[in-house]
Amino acid sequence: MTNPRYISTRGQAPALGFEDVLLAGLARDGGLYVPEIWPQFSADDIRAMKDLSYPALAQKIMAPFIGDAIPSADLK
Protein backbone atom coordinates (compact mmCIF):
# COMPACT_ATOMS: atom_id res chain seq x y z
CA MET A 1 0.00 0.00 0.00
CA THR A 2 1.12 3.55 -0.58
CA ASN A 3 0.74 6.78 1.30
CA PRO A 4 -1.35 8.99 -0.98
CA ARG A 5 -0.75 12.72 -0.91
CA TYR A 6 -3.43 15.38 -1.16
CA ILE A 7 -3.05 18.78 -2.82
CA SER A 8 -5.10 21.95 -2.56
CA THR A 9 -7.41 22.94 -5.39
CA ARG A 10 -5.92 26.44 -5.12
CA GLY A 11 -2.34 25.15 -5.36
CA GLN A 12 -0.87 27.33 -2.61
CA ALA A 13 -0.82 24.90 0.34
CA PRO A 14 1.64 22.07 0.96
CA ALA A 15 0.74 18.53 -0.08
CA LEU A 16 -0.32 16.47 2.93
CA GLY A 17 -0.98 12.84 3.81
CA PHE A 18 -4.42 11.43 4.64
CA GLU A 19 -4.22 11.91 8.42
CA ASP A 20 -3.13 15.54 8.14
CA VAL A 21 -5.84 16.31 5.57
CA LEU A 22 -8.47 14.64 7.73
CA LEU A 23 -7.52 16.81 10.69
CA ALA A 24 -6.99 20.00 8.66
CA GLY A 25 -10.29 20.05 6.79
CA LEU A 26 -9.72 22.91 4.36
CA ALA A 27 -6.28 23.71 3.03
CA ARG A 28 -4.48 26.76 4.47
CA ASP A 29 -5.07 28.61 1.19
CA GLY A 30 -8.84 28.04 1.45
CA GLY A 31 -8.88 25.30 -1.18
CA LEU A 32 -10.16 21.77 -0.91
CA TYR A 33 -7.76 18.86 -0.64
CA VAL A 34 -7.98 16.35 -3.48
CA PRO A 35 -5.77 13.33 -4.23
CA GLU A 36 -2.55 14.16 -6.04
CA ILE A 37 -3.01 10.90 -7.99
CA TRP A 38 -6.51 9.46 -8.32
CA PRO A 39 -6.82 5.72 -7.65
CA GLN A 40 -7.92 3.74 -10.69
CA PHE A 41 -10.41 0.88 -10.74
CA SER A 42 -10.59 -1.30 -13.84
CA ALA A 43 -13.86 -2.63 -15.24
CA ASP A 44 -12.90 -6.03 -13.81
CA ASP A 45 -12.29 -4.46 -10.38
CA ILE A 46 -15.74 -2.87 -10.47
CA ARG A 47 -17.45 -6.08 -11.61
CA ALA A 48 -15.76 -7.94 -8.74
CA MET A 49 -17.31 -5.45 -6.29
CA LYS A 50 -20.93 -6.12 -7.29
CA ASP A 51 -21.55 -8.81 -4.69
CA LEU A 52 -19.74 -7.16 -1.78
CA SER A 53 -21.62 -6.03 1.30
CA TYR A 54 -21.85 -2.27 1.81
CA PRO A 55 -19.10 -2.21 4.49
CA ALA A 56 -16.78 -4.39 2.35
CA LEU A 57 -17.47 -2.20 -0.71
CA ALA A 58 -16.75 0.97 1.27
CA GLN A 59 -13.46 -0.50 2.50
CA LYS A 60 -12.44 -1.57 -1.01
CA ILE A 61 -13.14 1.89 -2.43
CA MET A 62 -11.66 3.91 0.45
CA ALA A 63 -8.46 1.88 0.94
CA PRO A 64 -6.52 3.45 -1.97
CA PHE A 65 -7.44 6.94 -0.73
CA ILE A 66 -6.31 6.18 2.83
CA GLY A 67 -3.17 4.14 2.11
CA ASP A 68 -1.24 3.00 5.18
CA ALA A 69 -2.69 5.72 7.43
CA ILE A 70 -5.33 3.31 8.75
CA PRO A 71 -4.46 -0.40 8.80
CA SER A 72 -6.80 -2.53 6.68
CA ALA A 73 -7.95 -4.52 9.72
CA ASP A 74 -8.93 -1.29 11.51
CA LEU A 75 -10.70 0.07 8.43
CA LYS A 76 -13.03 -2.93 8.49
ZIPEUR-V815306 format. One record per run of one state. SS is the DSSP state (alpha for helix, beta for strand, coil for the rest). FROM is the first residue (numbers start at 1). LEN is the number of residues. If there is no record, write none. Layout:
# ZIPEUR-V815306
ss=[SS & SS]
from=[FROM & FROM]
len=[LEN & LEN]
This chain:
# ZIPEUR-V815306
ss=[coil & beta & coil & beta & alpha & coil & beta & coil & alpha & coil & alpha & coil & alpha & coil]
from=[1 & 5 & 9 & 16 & 18 & 25 & 33 & 36 & 43 & 49 & 54 & 70 & 72 & 76]
len=[4 & 4 & 7 & 2 & 7 & 8 & 3 & 7 & 6 & 5 & 16 & 2 & 4 & 1]
